[in-house]
């Protein structure tokens, strides 16, 4: 069992700017289901549609929701602009090429081309036997979480790579389980149904495909979907978190009944939810914003930042330089000579992977970004001892 620490301090976030964008939210239970958004910095709540949904994701600057079929909303006009003709759609995942869907009826797993919207393949019940609890897509693999296992599917091979046991060693039943993506690992948050609140955190190593328990915590609830931010996993009362790098759990008690909702990478603001009175706020630069009232219980939330500002920087420890910024057709990454680079990724703000380079020991890597749409992206350089991340802007202007 890992060591646990209890520190009663607020967490400072390094902020670039206040949130300026839309927090898309879905609320309702059985009836009164509403899809809406909160516009920041105005704190203005606006209803988009009255609809049920199971999942929603931001993909290529569009809002995807699952409601039997998959509906695609324009994030500016807030109207439906496209559909994927599936049925019984439940959970959504994606990479740069595919939209992955879990269904509540067989076949429980489908993969569509994001551009053509055509069905690429599905897996029958001999391969995927039931509907997963959670779904995560990372590069060319889909991870399906079930009660006691994780099934890993290769999207190129159209088949299962491996099935892993993923349970905490407890005789109590588990609930509210989620997959959370980080750089080298996927974390599994498991709520444990006992009289006192308990939860466990497991980790799945993407390279070795092994699972281990990294945390077990008693008398602290974990009711909502965890949030991954700044190498920390927020799964309980904010700002309580599991620090991945230091392998410690830190609990904070000053603000009961406030839970992390989602994180804005651009402004470094953490959006928060207070279920006792259906309020949403955010924590920015050690300050809590004014709360916005929801009409009823909150189900899902995703954030889109409309004013992304990118700044190239040099990492003093790794001697990395990303240039030019903004960039047009080519991005240069100057790398340290003494370190082996395991991989380089370029991802969008919503996590879509566009470029992936494995095992490169070149000192200067030139990356073709001409096919990327205009906007902000992250460069992630993975070393043996950690990951370096920087932002840049893709532009059509020439320099």
N, C-alpha and C positions, 0 to 999 in steps of 0.2 A: 504494500500500500504506500502511496506517495505521501510525503509530508504535507500537512495543511497549515496555512497561516491565516490569522485573523487580524486585519488592519482596519482601523476605523478612520479612514481619510477619503476625501473625494478624489476622483481621478481627473487630472488635467488632460485635455485634448489639445494638441497643437492645431490651431485653426488657420485656414487660409481666408475664408470669408463666410458670412452667414449663409444658410441654405437659401437658394433662389431656384425654386422649381416646384414640382408637384409630388405630393405624397398621395399615391392612389390607395384607397382603402375600400374594403368591403365589410359591411355590417349586416346584422340580422340573424335571427335564429328561428327556424321553421317558417316564419312569415316576416314580412317587412324587410326583405333582402334588398340592399341598396349598394350600388357601385358609385363611388364618389371620389373626390380628391380635395386635398387642402393645398391651396396656393400659397407659397412662401415667397417673399417675406410678409405678405399681406395677412396671413393667417385666415384666409377666406375659404369657407367650406362650400363646395358646389356638387350637386348630385348629377351624375352622368346617366345612370340607367337604373331601373328596378329589375334585378335579375339575381338568381341563385348562381353560385359558382363553387367549384372545389379547389381551384388553384389559379394563380395568376403570376405572370412573369413579364419583365421588360426584355424584349429581344429586338435588336436592331432598331431601337428608338420607337418601338411599337408595344402596345400593351396586349398580351395574349391572355385570354381567360378560358377556362374549361367549364362548359355548361352543356353537357351532352356532346355537342360539337365543340370545336375550338373557334372562338371568335377573336378577331384582331381589331383593336381600336387604334385610331390615329390619336396620338397624345396631345395634339394641338387642337383639333376640332372635336375630340372626344366622341367620335362616331365610329361605328363598325365599318371597316373598309375591306374586310376579307374574312373567309371562313375556311376551315379544314373539315372536309366531309367525313368525319369519323362519327362514332356514337358511343355513349356511356363513358365519355372522357373523364378522367379523374385528375391525375397528377401530370405536370409538364416539366420537361427538361430539354436542354438544347446545347449544341455546340455550333460552330460556324456553318455547318452543312445540314445538320439534321434537327428536326423537332421530334422529341421522344415523348410518348404518351402512355400512361398506364390507364387501363379501363376497368370498370366495375364488373364487366361481363367478359367471358372468353371471346377472342383472345385477349389476355390481360396486358399484352405488351405490343406496341406498334411504333414504327419509325417512319417519318415522312421527310421528304426533301423540303427544306425551308423555302426555296425559291419556287419550284414548280408545284408544291403542295401535293405531289403524288405520293402514294404509299410505297415505301421502299421495301419493307418487309415487316412481317409480324411473327411472333412465336406462339405456337399452339400450347395446349395445356400439358403436353409431354415435356416442354421446356420451361414454361412459366405456369405454375400450377394454380396460382390464386393472385388476387390483387395485392400489390405491395403496400406497406404502410407509408413508406416514403421513397422518393426517387431522386437521384442525383446523376447528372451527366458531367464528366470531366474528360475533355479531349475526345478520344474515340471509344470511351467506355461508359456504359450505364451501370450504376450501382442501385440494386433494388433491395430495400430493407423489408424483411418479414419479421415475424414474432421472434424467431430465434436464429435467423440466418441472414446473410447478405449474399445475393447472387450478382455476379459480375458478368456483364454481357459485352462482347466486342462488337461494336457497331459496324465494323468493316467485314468481319467474318460471319456476322449474323448468327452468333452462337454464344453459349455460356463459356467463359474462361475458367471460372472457379466459383464454388459456393463455400462460404465460410460460416463457422459458428460465431454468433455475435450476441452473447447473453452475459449479463452479470450473474455471478454465482450466488443466486438467491432463490429461496423457495417461494418468495412472494411474486405475484404476477406483475408484469411491467405494462406501462402505458405511456402515451405521449412521447414516443420515440422519434428522433429526427436525425438525418444525415447533414453534416456541416462540412463544407469544403474548405481546406486551407491549402498550403503550398505542397508539401510532401505527403500530407496525411488527410484522411477523412475522419472526422470525429462523430461518434454516435452518442447522443444524449438519451438517457433512459430514465424515465420516471418510474418509481417503484411504489406500488399500491399497498401501503401499510397504514396503520393508524397515525403514525407520525410521518411527516413528509421526508422522503429520501430520494436521492437520485444518484446515478452513476454516469461516468463518461468513459467511453471506450475509444480507442484509436485504431484505424486501419491504415497501415503503411502501403502506399500506392505501388512501391517498387517490389517489396517482398510479399505483399498480399497476406500479411499476418495481422491478427487482432490482439490487442491487449487492453486490460482495464487500467486506466490512468488515475481515476478518481472515484471515491465513494463518499457521499456526504449525507449526514443525517440532520433532521430538524430544520431543513431549509427547502422551500418548495421550488419546483421547476415546472410550472404549469404551461409556459408558452414556448414557442419556437425559439431556439437560441440564436444569438447574433454573433458573428465572427468579425472582429475589428481590432486592428493594431496588434495582431498576434495574441489576442485574448478572446476567450469564449465567454460571452455573457449569457447565462442561462437561468438566472434567478433575479431577486430584487436588485434593481440597478442602484449603484454600480458594482455589485458583487460579480466576480468573474473568476475563471480559471486562467491563469497566466501560463500559456503553453511553453514559452521559452524557459521560465524559471520553475515550472512544474509545481505551482502552488495555487491553492484556492484562497481567495481573499473575499471576505464577507463584510458588507456595509449595512448598517441598520437605520441610518438617519431618515430614509424616505420609504416607509412601508407602503406596499400596494402599488409601487411603480415598477414597471417591467420594460426591458429593452424591446424595441419593435423592429428597427432596422437602422443601418448606419450609412451616412453619406460620406464617401471617400474624399470628395472634393473639399467640403467645408469642415470635415472631421466633426460633424454633429451627430449625436446619437438621438434618434427619435424614440419617444417613450410613450407607454400606454398605462393609464390608471383605470383598471376595470371597475373599481368600486363606484365610479361616477361617469364612466365612458369618456374619458378625456385623453387627448393627445397633446404632447408638448415635445420639446427637444432640449438636449443639454449641449451647450455650446460655450466654449471658453470659460468654463467653471460657472456658468449661469444657466438657470432654467428659463425657458421661454414662457410666454403666455400660453395657457392651455386652450385648446379648441374642443368643443363639446361634440361628441358623436350622438346620433339618435338612439342607438342601441348597441348591443354587444359587437365588438370588433372581431373579425375572422382572419383577414389577410391584409397585408400592407406591403407596397414596394415604392421606392423613391426614385424620381428622375430629376437630376440637377440640370437646369436649363442655362446655367451660366458657369460652365467649366473653364477654369483658368489653369493653364499648365506652365510649369517652370522647370527647365532642365537644371540638373544639379550634379555636383560631384560628391561622391561618397568618400570621405577622408580615410575610412578604414580600408576600403576595397579599391580606391583609386579608379573609380568608374566614371566615365563621362558619356552622356547621351546627348547627341547633337545631330543636325541643327534642331531648334525648337522655336517656332513651328517648323514642321518638316513637310516636304511636298511628295517626292517619289522615293526617297531613300533616307533611311535612318542609320546613323553610325553609333556604335557602342564600343568605346575603348575599354578594354578589360585588363586586369592586373596579370602580369606574367607569372607570378608565383602561385596562382590558384587555378585548380581545374574547374572548368565550368561544366556542370551537369546538364544544364538546359537553359534556353532562353524562350520566353513566351511574350507575345503581345496580346493583351486582352482589352475588351471594351469596359466601360464603367459598369455595365450590367453583368459582367463575367463571361461574355462570349469570347472563346479562344479563336484568334485569327492566324497567328504564326506560332509555330512550335519547332525549335531547333534543339536536337539532342546531342549531348557529348561533343561539345566544340571547345578546343583549346586554342583557338586563334586569338591573338592579342587585340585585333580590331575586327569587329563583325559588321558588315554592311547588310542591311535588311531592306528588301524591296517592300515598300508600303503603298505602291501606286494603286493597288486594288481596294484599299480601305476607303470607306466613306469619310467625309470631313467630320471632325469631332475630337474629343479627348480619349486617349488610350493610356494603358499602363504597360511599361516594360518591366518584366520580372526576370532577373538573372539568378539562377539557382546554383549556389556553390555547395561544397561538401558540408560547410559549417553554417549555412543559412541562406537567406534569400534577400536580394537587393531589389527594391521597387522604386520606379520613378515614373512621373507623368510626362506626356508630350501631346502636342496638338497636331493632328493631320489636317493639312490645308491644301486647297487646289492652287493657291498662289505660288508663283515661282520666285526664287531668291537668287 
